[in-house]
């Protein structure tokens, strides 16, 4: 792991379109983005270049929460997302940039995530572990094929 950044890679047994929807639909994102033990509320989400989002993570054990938001810098539907993250808490200064690449491969979608500019007060290893939880939840959301009955 580079200083103040994490890089993750997965192959998901799902289409790029379905994985992209998991990043761009508020209810879907709220279901998988918070690490285990946290809940997420998406307050605003305008997925367009220059569009903004705002959300909060709630620690289910303590009841405490932290909110953050940002804007979408670059979007290629079903292929690429780049957005900023900035915490509302002044003790977590700076702006992170998250890039998400999706590529159709045999058997599904290759997913690459790069998050840069993690505030120095957040241990990078803890951020990486949080992303592990999130990607596990993402996998459980996008891999099942459940037909309408």
KEVOKE-468184 format. One record per atom (N, C-alpha, C): residue number from 0; residue in one letter; atom name; x, y, z. Coordinates in Angstrom, 2 decimals. Layout:
BEGIN
+-----+----+----+---------+---------+---------+
|   i | aa | at |       X |       Y |       Z |
+-----+----+----+---------+---------+---------+
| NUM |  A | CA |       X |       Y |       Z |
...
+-----+----+----+---------+---------+---------+
***
This chain:
BEGIN
+-----+----+----+---------+---------+---------+
|   i | aa | at |       X |       Y |       Z |
+-----+----+----+---------+---------+---------+
|   0 |  X |  N |    0.84 |   -1.19 |    0.00 |
|   0 |  X | CA |    0.00 |    0.00 |    0.00 |
|   0 |  X |  C |    0.88 |    1.24 |    0.00 |
|   1 |  X |  N |    0.60 |    2.10 |   -0.92 |
|   1 |  X | CA |    1.35 |    3.36 |   -0.98 |
|   1 |  X |  C |    0.90 |    4.26 |    0.18 |
|   2 |  X |  N |    1.69 |    5.26 |    0.48 |
|   2 |  X | CA |    1.34 |    6.19 |    1.55 |
|   2 |  X |  C |   -0.01 |    6.84 |    1.29 |
|   3 |  X |  N |   -0.87 |    6.76 |    2.26 |
|   3 |  X | CA |   -2.19 |    7.41 |    2.23 |
|   3 |  X |  C |   -3.06 |    7.00 |    1.04 |
|   4 |  X |  N |   -2.86 |    5.78 |    0.54 |
|   4 |  X | CA |   -3.75 |    5.27 |   -0.51 |
|   4 |  X |  C |   -3.92 |    3.77 |   -0.36 |
|   5 |  X |  N |   -5.05 |    3.28 |   -0.86 |
|   5 |  X | CA |   -5.29 |    1.85 |   -0.91 |
|   5 |  X |  C |   -5.71 |    1.48 |   -2.32 |
|   6 |  X |  N |   -5.34 |    0.29 |   -2.72 |
|   6 |  X | CA |   -5.67 |   -0.23 |   -4.04 |
|   6 |  X |  C |   -6.26 |   -1.62 |   -3.86 |
|   7 |  X |  N |   -7.40 |   -1.87 |   -4.50 |
|   7 |  X | CA |   -8.08 |   -3.15 |   -4.36 |
|   7 |  X |  C |   -8.44 |   -3.69 |   -5.74 |
|   8 |  X |  N |   -8.54 |   -5.01 |   -5.81 |
|   8 |  X | CA |   -8.82 |   -5.67 |   -7.07 |
|   8 |  X |  C |   -9.69 |   -6.90 |   -6.80 |
|   9 |  X |  N |  -10.71 |   -7.09 |   -7.60 |
|   9 |  X | CA |  -11.60 |   -8.26 |   -7.50 |
|   9 |  X |  C |  -12.10 |   -8.61 |   -8.90 |
|  10 |  X |  N |  -12.52 |   -9.86 |   -9.05 |
|  10 |  X | CA |  -13.31 |  -10.26 |  -10.20 |
|  10 |  X |  C |  -14.64 |  -10.74 |   -9.63 |
|  11 |  X |  N |  -15.71 |  -10.11 |  -10.08 |
|  11 |  X | CA |  -17.05 |  -10.42 |   -9.60 |
|  11 |  X |  C |  -17.83 |  -11.17 |  -10.66 |
|  12 |  X |  N |  -18.60 |  -12.17 |  -10.26 |
|  12 |  X | CA |  -19.41 |  -12.94 |  -11.19 |
|  12 |  X |  C |  -20.71 |  -12.18 |  -11.47 |
|  13 |  X |  N |  -20.56 |  -11.07 |  -12.16 |
|  13 |  X | CA |  -21.69 |  -10.20 |  -12.47 |
|  13 |  X |  C |  -21.30 |   -9.33 |  -13.66 |
|  14 |  X |  N |  -22.29 |   -8.70 |  -14.26 |
|  14 |  X | CA |  -22.02 |   -7.84 |  -15.41 |
|  14 |  X |  C |  -21.50 |   -6.47 |  -14.96 |
|  15 |  X |  N |  -20.73 |   -5.80 |  -15.82 |
|  15 |  X | CA |  -20.29 |   -4.44 |  -15.48 |
|  15 |  X |  C |  -21.48 |   -3.51 |  -15.22 |
|  16 |  X |  N |  -22.58 |   -3.70 |  -15.95 |
|  16 |  X | CA |  -23.76 |   -2.86 |  -15.77 |
|  16 |  X |  C |  -24.32 |   -2.99 |  -14.36 |
|  17 |  X |  N |  -24.39 |   -4.21 |  -13.86 |
|  17 |  X | CA |  -24.95 |   -4.44 |  -12.52 |
|  17 |  X |  C |  -24.02 |   -3.90 |  -11.44 |
|  18 |  X |  N |  -22.72 |   -4.08 |  -11.62 |
|  18 |  X | CA |  -21.75 |   -3.56 |  -10.65 |
|  18 |  X |  C |  -21.80 |   -2.03 |  -10.66 |
|  19 |  X |  N |  -21.86 |   -1.44 |  -11.83 |
|  19 |  X | CA |  -21.96 |    0.02 |  -11.95 |
|  19 |  X |  C |  -23.19 |    0.54 |  -11.22 |
|  20 |  X |  N |  -24.33 |   -0.14 |  -11.39 |
|  20 |  X | CA |  -25.56 |    0.26 |  -10.70 |
|  20 |  X |  C |  -25.37 |    0.24 |   -9.19 |
|  21 |  X |  N |  -24.57 |   -0.70 |   -8.68 |
|  21 |  X | CA |  -24.32 |   -0.78 |   -7.24 |
|  21 |  X |  C |  -23.57 |    0.44 |   -6.73 |
|  22 |  X |  N |  -22.80 |    1.08 |   -7.60 |
|  22 |  X | CA |  -22.07 |    2.31 |   -7.24 |
|  22 |  X |  C |  -22.90 |    3.57 |   -7.47 |
|  23 |  X |  N |  -23.96 |    3.48 |   -8.26 |
|  23 |  X | CA |  -24.65 |    4.70 |   -8.69 |
|  23 |  X |  C |  -26.13 |    4.79 |   -8.27 |
|  24 |  X |  N |  -26.66 |    3.77 |   -7.62 |
|  24 |  X | CA |  -28.03 |    3.82 |   -7.10 |
|  24 |  X |  C |  -27.94 |    3.94 |   -5.58 |
|  25 |  X |  N |  -28.58 |    4.94 |   -5.02 |
|  25 |  X | CA |  -28.44 |    5.27 |   -3.60 |
|  25 |  X |  C |  -28.75 |    4.09 |   -2.68 |
|  26 |  X |  N |  -29.86 |    3.41 |   -2.89 |
|  26 |  X | CA |  -30.22 |    2.29 |   -2.01 |
|  26 |  X |  C |  -29.21 |    1.16 |   -2.10 |
|  27 |  X |  N |  -28.73 |    0.89 |   -3.29 |
|  27 |  X | CA |  -27.72 |   -0.16 |   -3.47 |
|  27 |  X |  C |  -26.43 |    0.23 |   -2.76 |
|  28 |  X |  N |  -25.97 |    1.44 |   -2.99 |
|  28 |  X | CA |  -24.72 |    1.91 |   -2.37 |
|  28 |  X |  C |  -24.82 |    1.86 |   -0.85 |
|  29 |  X |  N |  -25.94 |    2.30 |   -0.30 |
|  29 |  X | CA |  -26.12 |    2.30 |    1.16 |
|  29 |  X |  C |  -26.08 |    0.89 |    1.73 |
|  30 |  X |  N |  -26.43 |   -0.11 |    0.92 |
|  30 |  X | CA |  -26.46 |   -1.49 |    1.42 |
|  30 |  X |  C |  -25.08 |   -2.12 |    1.51 |
|  31 |  X |  N |  -24.12 |   -1.65 |    0.71 |
|  31 |  X | CA |  -22.82 |   -2.35 |    0.70 |
|  31 |  X |  C |  -21.63 |   -1.47 |    1.07 |
|  32 |  X |  N |  -21.69 |   -0.18 |    0.92 |
|  32 |  X | CA |  -20.49 |    0.65 |    1.10 |
|  32 |  X |  C |  -20.00 |    0.75 |    2.55 |
|  33 |  X |  N |  -20.89 |    0.76 |    3.56 |
|  33 |  X | CA |  -20.35 |    0.85 |    4.92 |
|  33 |  X |  C |  -19.75 |   -0.48 |    5.35 |
|  34 |  X |  N |  -18.61 |   -0.46 |    6.03 |
|  34 |  X | CA |  -18.03 |   -1.71 |    6.54 |
|  34 |  X |  C |  -19.00 |   -2.38 |    7.52 |
|  35 |  X |  N |  -18.77 |   -3.66 |    7.78 |
|  35 |  X | CA |  -19.59 |   -4.39 |    8.76 |
|  35 |  X |  C |  -19.62 |   -3.61 |   10.07 |
|  36 |  X |  N |  -20.79 |   -3.57 |   10.69 |
|  36 |  X | CA |  -20.96 |   -2.85 |   11.96 |
|  36 |  X |  C |  -21.40 |   -1.41 |   11.78 |
|  37 |  X |  N |  -21.52 |   -0.97 |   10.53 |
|  37 |  X | CA |  -21.95 |    0.39 |   10.23 |
|  37 |  X |  C |  -23.20 |    0.36 |    9.35 |
|  38 |  X |  N |  -24.01 |    1.39 |    9.49 |
|  38 |  X | CA |  -25.15 |    1.62 |    8.61 |
|  38 |  X |  C |  -24.85 |    2.87 |    7.80 |
|  39 |  X |  N |  -25.50 |    3.02 |    6.66 |
|  39 |  X | CA |  -25.26 |    4.18 |    5.80 |
|  39 |  X |  C |  -26.59 |    4.83 |    5.43 |
|  40 |  X |  N |  -26.58 |    6.15 |    5.49 |
|  40 |  X | CA |  -27.70 |    6.93 |    4.97 |
|  40 |  X |  C |  -27.16 |    7.80 |    3.84 |
|  41 |  X |  N |  -27.76 |    7.67 |    2.67 |
|  41 |  X | CA |  -27.39 |    8.53 |    1.54 |
|  41 |  X |  C |  -28.37 |    9.71 |    1.57 |
|  42 |  X |  N |  -27.83 |   10.90 |    1.81 |
|  42 |  X | CA |  -28.67 |   12.11 |    1.90 |
|  42 |  X |  C |  -28.91 |   12.74 |    0.54 |
|  43 |  X |  N |  -27.94 |   12.61 |   -0.34 |
|  43 |  X | CA |  -28.01 |   13.24 |   -1.67 |
|  43 |  X |  C |  -27.10 |   12.45 |   -2.59 |
|  44 |  X |  N |  -27.53 |   12.28 |   -3.85 |
|  44 |  X | CA |  -26.69 |   11.57 |   -4.80 |
|  44 |  X |  C |  -27.09 |   11.96 |   -6.22 |
|  45 |  X |  N |  -26.25 |   12.76 |   -6.86 |
|  45 |  X | CA |  -26.47 |   13.20 |   -8.23 |
|  45 |  X |  C |  -25.30 |   12.71 |   -9.06 |
|  46 |  X |  N |  -25.44 |   11.51 |   -9.62 |
|  46 |  X | CA |  -24.35 |   10.88 |  -10.36 |
|  46 |  X |  C |  -24.27 |   11.49 |  -11.76 |
|  47 |  X |  N |  -23.51 |   12.58 |  -11.86 |
|  47 |  X | CA |  -23.22 |   13.23 |  -13.13 |
|  47 |  X |  C |  -21.92 |   14.00 |  -12.93 |
|  48 |  X |  N |  -21.21 |   14.26 |  -13.99 |
|  48 |  X | CA |  -19.96 |   15.01 |  -13.87 |
|  48 |  X |  C |  -20.27 |   16.36 |  -13.24 |
|  49 |  X |  N |  -19.60 |   16.65 |  -12.13 |
|  49 |  X | CA |  -19.87 |   17.87 |  -11.37 |
|  49 |  X |  C |  -20.97 |   17.71 |  -10.34 |
|  50 |  X |  N |  -21.71 |   16.58 |  -10.42 |
|  50 |  X | CA |  -22.76 |   16.30 |   -9.45 |
|  50 |  X |  C |  -22.17 |   15.96 |   -8.10 |
|  51 |  X |  N |  -22.97 |   16.10 |   -7.06 |
|  51 |  X | CA |  -22.48 |   15.89 |   -5.70 |
|  51 |  X |  C |  -23.24 |   14.77 |   -5.01 |
|  52 |  X |  N |  -22.65 |   14.31 |   -3.91 |
|  52 |  X | CA |  -23.31 |   13.33 |   -3.06 |
|  52 |  X |  C |  -22.99 |   13.67 |   -1.62 |
|  53 |  X |  N |  -23.82 |   13.17 |   -0.71 |
|  53 |  X | CA |  -23.62 |   13.36 |    0.73 |
|  53 |  X |  C |  -24.16 |   12.12 |    1.41 |
|  54 |  X |  N |  -23.39 |   11.56 |    2.35 |
|  54 |  X | CA |  -23.84 |   10.39 |    3.10 |
|  54 |  X |  C |  -23.25 |   10.39 |    4.50 |
|  55 |  X |  N |  -23.81 |    9.53 |    5.34 |
|  55 |  X | CA |  -23.33 |    9.36 |    6.71 |
|  55 |  X |  C |  -23.17 |    7.88 |    7.00 |
|  56 |  X |  N |  -22.11 |    7.54 |    7.72 |
|  56 |  X | CA |  -21.92 |    6.20 |    8.26 |
|  56 |  X |  C |  -22.24 |    6.26 |    9.74 |
|  57 |  X |  N |  -23.02 |    5.28 |   10.22 |
|  57 |  X | CA |  -23.43 |    5.24 |   11.63 |
|  57 |  X |  C |  -22.83 |    3.98 |   12.26 |
|  58 |  X |  N |  -22.07 |    4.14 |   13.33 |
|  58 |  X | CA |  -21.51 |    3.02 |   14.07 |
|  58 |  X |  C |  -22.63 |    2.39 |   14.88 |
|  59 |  X |  N |  -23.00 |    1.16 |   14.54 |
|  59 |  X | CA |  -24.13 |    0.52 |   15.20 |
|  59 |  X |  C |  -23.84 |    0.23 |   16.68 |
|  60 |  X |  N |  -22.57 |    0.01 |   17.02 |
|  60 |  X | CA |  -22.20 |   -0.28 |   18.42 |
|  60 |  X |  C |  -22.29 |    0.94 |   19.31 |
|  61 |  X |  N |  -21.79 |    2.07 |   18.84 |
|  61 |  X | CA |  -21.70 |    3.27 |   19.68 |
|  61 |  X |  C |  -22.81 |    4.28 |   19.42 |
|  62 |  X |  N |  -23.43 |    4.20 |   18.25 |
|  62 |  X | CA |  -24.43 |    5.20 |   17.87 |
|  62 |  X |  C |  -23.84 |    6.45 |   17.26 |
|  63 |  X |  N |  -22.51 |    6.57 |   17.26 |
|  63 |  X | CA |  -21.86 |    7.74 |   16.66 |
|  63 |  X |  C |  -21.90 |    7.65 |   15.15 |
|  64 |  X |  N |  -21.80 |    8.81 |   14.50 |
|  64 |  X | CA |  -21.79 |    8.81 |   13.04 |
|  64 |  X |  C |  -20.82 |    9.86 |   12.53 |
|  65 |  X |  N |  -20.41 |    9.68 |   11.29 |
|  65 |  X | CA |  -19.61 |   10.71 |   10.62 |
|  65 |  X |  C |  -20.16 |   10.86 |    9.20 |
|  66 |  X |  N |  -20.19 |   12.09 |    8.76 |
|  66 |  X | CA |  -20.74 |   12.37 |    7.44 |
|  66 |  X |  C |  -19.63 |   12.87 |    6.51 |
|  67 |  X |  N |  -19.86 |   12.67 |    5.25 |
|  67 |  X | CA |  -18.89 |   13.07 |    4.24 |
|  67 |  X |  C |  -19.63 |   13.23 |    2.92 |
|  68 |  X |  N |  -18.97 |   13.84 |    1.99 |
|  68 |  X | CA |  -19.55 |   14.03 |    0.67 |
|  68 |  X |  C |  -18.47 |   14.37 |   -0.32 |
|  69 |  X |  N |  -18.90 |   14.64 |   -1.52 |
|  69 |  X | CA |  -17.94 |   14.97 |   -2.55 |
|  69 |  X |  C |  -18.64 |   15.22 |   -3.86 |
|  70 |  X |  N |  -17.83 |   15.18 |   -4.91 |
|  70 |  X | CA |  -18.41 |   15.39 |   -6.24 |
|  70 |  X |  C |  -17.82 |   14.39 |   -7.22 |
|  71 |  X |  N |  -18.58 |   14.17 |   -8.27 |
|  71 |  X | CA |  -18.17 |   13.25 |   -9.33 |
|  71 |  X |  C |  -17.31 |   14.02 |  -10.32 |
|  72 |  X |  N |  -16.11 |   13.52 |  -10.56 |
|  72 |  X | CA |  -15.14 |   14.19 |  -11.43 |
|  72 |  X |  C |  -15.22 |   13.64 |  -12.86 |
|  73 |  X |  N |  -15.32 |   12.30 |  -12.96 |
|  73 |  X | CA |  -15.30 |   11.67 |  -14.27 |
|  73 |  X |  C |  -16.21 |   10.44 |  -14.23 |
|  74 |  X |  N |  -16.99 |   10.24 |  -15.28 |
|  74 |  X | CA |  -17.92 |    9.12 |  -15.34 |
|  74 |  X |  C |  -17.93 |    8.55 |  -16.76 |
|  75 |  X |  N |  -17.74 |    7.25 |  -16.86 |
|  75 |  X | CA |  -17.97 |    6.51 |  -18.11 |
|  75 |  X |  C |  -18.88 |    5.36 |  -17.70 |
|  76 |  X |  N |  -20.18 |    5.45 |  -17.98 |
|  76 |  X | CA |  -21.11 |    4.42 |  -17.51 |
|  76 |  X |  C |  -20.61 |    3.01 |  -17.79 |
|  77 |  X |  N |  -20.74 |    2.17 |  -16.76 |
|  77 |  X | CA |  -20.37 |    0.75 |  -16.80 |
|  77 |  X |  C |  -18.87 |    0.51 |  -16.96 |
|  78 |  X |  N |  -18.03 |    1.58 |  -16.89 |
|  78 |  X | CA |  -16.59 |    1.42 |  -17.08 |
|  78 |  X |  C |  -15.75 |    2.13 |  -16.03 |
|  79 |  X |  N |  -16.13 |    3.36 |  -15.65 |
|  79 |  X | CA |  -15.23 |    4.15 |  -14.81 |
|  79 |  X |  C |  -15.99 |    5.21 |  -14.02 |
|  80 |  X |  N |  -15.61 |    5.38 |  -12.76 |
|  80 |  X | CA |  -16.11 |    6.45 |  -11.90 |
|  80 |  X |  C |  -14.92 |    7.06 |  -11.18 |
|  81 |  X |  N |  -14.91 |    8.37 |  -11.05 |
|  81 |  X | CA |  -13.89 |    9.06 |  -10.25 |
|  81 |  X |  C |  -14.61 |   10.14 |   -9.47 |
|  82 |  X |  N |  -14.42 |   10.10 |   -8.14 |
|  82 |  X | CA |  -15.13 |   11.06 |   -7.28 |
|  82 |  X |  C |  -14.27 |   11.44 |   -6.09 |
|  83 |  X |  N |  -14.62 |   12.56 |   -5.49 |
|  83 |  X | CA |  -13.90 |   13.03 |   -4.31 |
|  83 |  X |  C |  -14.68 |   12.63 |   -3.06 |
|  84 |  X |  N |  -13.97 |   12.57 |   -1.95 |
|  84 |  X | CA |  -14.55 |   12.33 |   -0.62 |
|  84 |  X |  C |  -13.95 |   13.35 |    0.32 |
|  85 |  X |  N |  -14.79 |   14.05 |    1.07 |
|  85 |  X | CA |  -14.31 |   14.99 |    2.07 |
|  85 |  X |  C |  -15.18 |   14.83 |    3.31 |
|  86 |  X |  N |  -14.52 |   14.58 |    4.46 |
|  86 |  X | CA |  -15.25 |   14.43 |    5.72 |
|  86 |  X |  C |  -15.72 |   15.79 |    6.21 |
|  87 |  X |  N |  -16.88 |   15.82 |    6.86 |
|  87 |  X | CA |  -17.37 |   17.06 |    7.47 |
|  87 |  X |  C |  -16.59 |   17.40 |    8.74 |
|  88 |  X |  N |  -16.01 |   16.39 |    9.38 |
|  88 |  X | CA |  -15.25 |   16.57 |   10.62 |
|  88 |  X |  C |  -13.92 |   17.28 |   10.31 |
|  89 |  X |  N |  -13.66 |   18.46 |   10.90 |
|  89 |  X | CA |  -12.41 |   19.17 |   10.63 |
|  89 |  X |  C |  -11.17 |   18.41 |   11.14 |
|  90 |  X |  N |  -11.36 |   17.40 |   11.99 |
|  90 |  X | CA |  -10.24 |   16.58 |   12.45 |
|  90 |  X |  C |   -9.82 |   15.56 |   11.40 |
|  91 |  X |  N |  -10.58 |   15.46 |   10.32 |
|  91 |  X | CA |  -10.25 |   14.56 |    9.21 |
|  91 |  X |  C |  -10.11 |   15.41 |    7.95 |
|  92 |  X |  N |   -9.03 |   16.22 |    7.89 |
|  92 |  X | CA |   -8.88 |   17.18 |    6.80 |
|  92 |  X |  C |   -8.46 |   16.53 |    5.49 |
|  93 |  X |  N |   -8.62 |   17.31 |    4.44 |
|  93 |  X | CA |   -8.15 |   16.89 |    3.12 |
|  93 |  X |  C |   -9.26 |   16.29 |    2.29 |
|  94 |  X |  N |   -8.92 |   16.03 |    1.07 |
|  94 |  X | CA |   -9.87 |   15.48 |    0.11 |
|  94 |  X |  C |   -9.30 |   14.21 |   -0.49 |
|  95 |  X |  N |  -10.05 |   13.13 |   -0.40 |
|  95 |  X | CA |   -9.65 |   11.87 |   -1.00 |
|  95 |  X |  C |  -10.20 |   11.81 |   -2.41 |
|  96 |  X |  N |   -9.55 |   11.05 |   -3.26 |
|  96 |  X | CA |  -10.04 |   10.80 |   -4.61 |
|  96 |  X |  C |  -10.13 |    9.29 |   -4.78 |
|  97 |  X |  N |  -11.31 |    8.84 |   -5.18 |
|  97 |  X | CA |  -11.54 |    7.42 |   -5.41 |
|  97 |  X |  C |  -11.80 |    7.20 |   -6.89 |
|  98 |  X |  N |  -11.08 |    6.24 |   -7.47 |
|  98 |  X | CA |  -11.25 |    5.85 |   -8.87 |
|  98 |  X |  C |  -11.69 |    4.39 |   -8.90 |
|  99 |  X |  N |  -12.68 |    4.11 |   -9.74 |
|  99 |  X | CA |  -13.25 |    2.77 |   -9.86 |
|  99 |  X |  C |  -13.25 |    2.38 |  -11.34 |
| 100 |  X |  N |  -12.58 |    1.28 |  -11.64 |
| 100 |  X | CA |  -12.53 |    0.77 |  -13.01 |
| 100 |  X |  C |  -13.33 |   -0.52 |  -13.08 |
| 101 |  X |  N |  -14.15 |   -0.68 |  -14.12 |
| 101 |  X | CA |  -14.91 |   -1.90 |  -14.37 |
| 101 |  X |  C |  -14.58 |   -2.37 |  -15.78 |
| 102 |  X |  N |  -14.30 |   -3.67 |  -15.91 |
| 102 |  X | CA |  -13.97 |   -4.21 |  -17.22 |
| 102 |  X |  C |  -14.56 |   -5.60 |  -17.34 |
| 103 |  X |  N |  -15.31 |   -5.82 |  -18.42 |
| 103 |  X | CA |  -15.89 |   -7.14 |  -18.64 |
| 103 |  X |  C |  -14.77 |   -8.15 |  -18.92 |
| 104 |  X |  N |  -14.81 |   -9.27 |  -18.23 |
| 104 |  X | CA |  -13.85 |  -10.35 |  -18.42 |
| 104 |  X |  C |  -14.64 |  -11.66 |  -18.48 |
| 105 |  X |  N |  -13.96 |  -12.74 |  -18.87 |
| 105 |  X | CA |  -14.61 |  -14.04 |  -18.87 |
| 105 |  X |  C |  -15.08 |  -14.33 |  -17.45 |
| 106 |  X |  N |  -16.34 |  -14.62 |  -17.31 |
| 106 |  X | CA |  -16.88 |  -14.96 |  -16.01 |
| 106 |  X |  C |  -17.39 |  -13.78 |  -15.20 |
| 107 |  X |  N |  -17.28 |  -12.55 |  -15.72 |
| 107 |  X | CA |  -17.83 |  -11.45 |  -14.94 |
| 107 |  X |  C |  -17.19 |  -10.10 |  -15.20 |
| 108 |  X |  N |  -16.88 |   -9.41 |  -14.11 |
| 108 |  X | CA |  -16.36 |   -8.04 |  -14.17 |
| 108 |  X |  C |  -15.13 |   -7.91 |  -13.31 |
| 109 |  X |  N |  -14.07 |   -7.39 |  -13.92 |
| 109 |  X | CA |  -12.88 |   -7.04 |  -13.15 |
| 109 |  X |  C |  -13.12 |   -5.67 |  -12.54 |
| 110 |  X |  N |  -12.93 |   -5.57 |  -11.23 |
| 110 |  X | CA |  -13.13 |   -4.33 |  -10.49 |
| 110 |  X |  C |  -11.79 |   -3.91 |   -9.90 |
| 111 |  X |  N |  -11.41 |   -2.67 |  -10.14 |
| 111 |  X | CA |  -10.22 |   -2.09 |   -9.52 |
| 111 |  X |  C |  -10.65 |   -0.80 |   -8.83 |
| 112 |  X |  N |  -10.21 |   -0.62 |   -7.60 |
| 112 |  X | CA |  -10.51 |    0.59 |   -6.83 |
| 112 |  X |  C |   -9.21 |    1.17 |   -6.32 |
| 113 |  X |  N |   -9.03 |    2.47 |   -6.49 |
| 113 |  X | CA |   -7.89 |    3.19 |   -5.95 |
| 113 |  X |  C |   -8.42 |    4.37 |   -5.16 |
| 114 |  X |  N |   -8.11 |    4.42 |   -3.87 |
| 114 |  X | CA |   -8.50 |    5.56 |   -3.03 |
| 114 |  X |  C |   -7.23 |    6.25 |   -2.58 |
| 115 |  X |  N |   -7.10 |    7.53 |   -2.93 |
| 115 |  X | CA |   -5.90 |    8.30 |   -2.65 |
| 115 |  X |  C |   -6.21 |    9.47 |   -1.72 |
| 116 |  X |  N |   -5.19 |    9.92 |   -0.98 |
| 116 |  X | CA |   -5.34 |   11.09 |   -0.12 |
| 116 |  X |  C |   -6.06 |   10.82 |    1.18 |
| 117 |  X |  N |   -5.95 |    9.59 |    1.70 |
| 117 |  X | CA |   -6.59 |    9.25 |    2.97 |
| 117 |  X |  C |   -5.99 |   10.13 |    4.06 |
| 118 |  X |  N |   -6.84 |   10.78 |    4.89 |
| 118 |  X | CA |   -6.30 |   11.65 |    5.95 |
| 118 |  X |  C |   -5.30 |   10.90 |    6.83 |
| 119 |  X |  N |   -4.23 |   11.57 |    7.20 |
| 119 |  X | CA |   -3.14 |   10.92 |    7.93 |
| 119 |  X |  C |   -3.57 |   10.36 |    9.28 |
| 120 |  X |  N |   -4.66 |   10.88 |    9.86 |
| 120 |  X | CA |   -5.12 |   10.37 |   11.16 |
| 120 |  X |  C |   -5.85 |    9.03 |   11.02 |
| 121 |  X |  N |   -6.19 |    8.62 |    9.80 |
| 121 |  X | CA |   -6.83 |    7.33 |    9.56 |
| 121 |  X |  C |   -5.74 |    6.33 |    9.17 |
| 122 |  X |  N |   -5.54 |    5.26 |    9.96 |
| 122 |  X | CA |   -4.55 |    4.25 |    9.56 |
| 122 |  X |  C |   -4.95 |    3.63 |    8.22 |
| 123 |  X |  N |   -4.02 |    3.65 |    7.27 |
| 123 |  X | CA |   -4.30 |    3.14 |    5.93 |
| 123 |  X |  C |   -4.76 |    1.68 |    6.01 |
| 124 |  X |  N |   -4.17 |    0.92 |    6.92 |
| 124 |  X | CA |   -4.54 |   -0.49 |    7.04 |
| 124 |  X |  C |   -6.00 |   -0.64 |    7.45 |
| 125 |  X |  N |   -6.50 |    0.27 |    8.30 |
| 125 |  X | CA |   -7.90 |    0.21 |    8.71 |
| 125 |  X |  C |   -8.82 |    0.57 |    7.54 |
| 126 |  X |  N |   -8.40 |    1.50 |    6.73 |
| 126 |  X | CA |   -9.16 |    1.86 |    5.53 |
| 126 |  X |  C |   -9.22 |    0.66 |    4.59 |
| 127 |  X |  N |   -8.09 |   -0.01 |    4.42 |
| 127 |  X | CA |   -8.02 |   -1.19 |    3.56 |
| 127 |  X |  C |   -8.95 |   -2.28 |    4.08 |
| 128 |  X |  N |   -8.93 |   -2.51 |    5.40 |
| 128 |  X | CA |   -9.81 |   -3.52 |    6.00 |
| 128 |  X |  C |  -11.28 |   -3.14 |    5.80 |
| 129 |  X |  N |  -11.60 |   -1.86 |    5.93 |
| 129 |  X | CA |  -12.97 |   -1.41 |    5.69 |
| 129 |  X |  C |  -13.42 |   -1.70 |    4.27 |
| 130 |  X |  N |  -12.52 |   -1.43 |    3.31 |
| 130 |  X | CA |  -12.84 |   -1.73 |    1.91 |
| 130 |  X |  C |  -13.03 |   -3.23 |    1.70 |
| 131 |  X |  N |  -12.27 |   -4.07 |    2.42 |
| 131 |  X | CA |  -12.45 |   -5.52 |    2.31 |
| 131 |  X |  C |  -13.88 |   -5.90 |    2.69 |
| 132 |  X |  N |  -14.37 |   -5.34 |    3.81 |
| 132 |  X | CA |  -15.75 |   -5.58 |    4.23 |
| 132 |  X |  C |  -16.72 |   -5.12 |    3.15 |
| 133 |  X |  N |  -16.52 |   -3.91 |    2.67 |
| 133 |  X | CA |  -17.43 |   -3.34 |    1.68 |
| 133 |  X |  C |  -17.48 |   -4.18 |    0.41 |
| 134 |  X |  N |  -16.33 |   -4.61 |   -0.07 |
| 134 |  X | CA |  -16.30 |   -5.41 |   -1.30 |
| 134 |  X |  C |  -16.91 |   -6.79 |   -1.10 |
| 135 |  X |  N |  -16.81 |   -7.32 |    0.12 |
| 135 |  X | CA |  -17.49 |   -8.58 |    0.43 |
| 135 |  X |  C |  -19.00 |   -8.38 |    0.32 |
| 136 |  X |  N |  -19.50 |   -7.27 |    0.87 |
| 136 |  X | CA |  -20.93 |   -6.97 |    0.80 |
| 136 |  X |  C |  -21.36 |   -6.68 |   -0.64 |
| 137 |  X |  N |  -20.50 |   -6.00 |   -1.40 |
| 137 |  X | CA |  -20.79 |   -5.73 |   -2.81 |
| 137 |  X |  C |  -20.95 |   -7.05 |   -3.57 |
| 138 |  X |  N |  -20.04 |   -7.97 |   -3.34 |
| 138 |  X | CA |  -20.10 |   -9.28 |   -3.99 |
| 138 |  X |  C |  -21.43 |   -9.96 |   -3.71 |
| 139 |  X |  N |  -21.87 |   -9.91 |   -2.44 |
| 139 |  X | CA |  -23.13 |  -10.56 |   -2.06 |
| 139 |  X |  C |  -24.34 |   -9.85 |   -2.65 |
| 140 |  X |  N |  -24.20 |   -8.60 |   -3.02 |
| 140 |  X | CA |  -25.28 |   -7.87 |   -3.65 |
| 140 |  X |  C |  -25.37 |   -8.17 |   -5.15 |
| 141 |  X |  N |  -24.23 |   -8.14 |   -5.85 |
| 141 |  X | CA |  -24.28 |   -8.20 |   -7.32 |
| 141 |  X |  C |  -24.18 |   -9.59 |   -7.92 |
| 142 |  X |  N |  -23.67 |  -10.57 |   -7.17 |
| 142 |  X | CA |  -23.48 |  -11.88 |   -7.78 |
| 142 |  X |  C |  -24.76 |  -12.71 |   -7.89 |
| 143 |  X |  N |  -25.67 |  -12.66 |   -6.94 |
| 143 |  X | CA |  -26.88 |  -13.49 |   -7.11 |
| 143 |  X |  C |  -27.71 |  -13.04 |   -8.31 |
| 144 |  X |  N |  -28.22 |  -14.01 |   -9.05 |
| 144 |  X | CA |  -29.16 |  -13.73 |  -10.14 |
| 144 |  X |  C |  -30.51 |  -14.19 |   -9.65 |
| 145 |  X |  N |  -31.37 |  -13.27 |   -9.26 |
| 145 |  X | CA |  -32.66 |  -13.60 |   -8.67 |
| 145 |  X |  C |  -33.75 |  -13.17 |   -9.65 |
| 146 |  X |  N |  -34.43 |  -14.14 |  -10.27 |
| 146 |  X | CA |  -35.48 |  -13.77 |  -11.23 |
| 146 |  X |  C |  -36.73 |  -13.27 |  -10.51 |
| 147 |  X |  N |  -37.48 |  -12.41 |  -11.20 |
| 147 |  X | CA |  -38.77 |  -12.01 |  -10.68 |
| 147 |  X |  C |  -39.72 |  -13.19 |  -10.83 |
| 148 |  X |  N |  -40.46 |  -13.50 |   -9.78 |
| 148 |  X | CA |  -41.35 |  -14.68 |   -9.83 |
| 148 |  X |  C |  -42.74 |  -14.29 |  -10.27 |
+-----+----+----+---------+---------+---------+
***
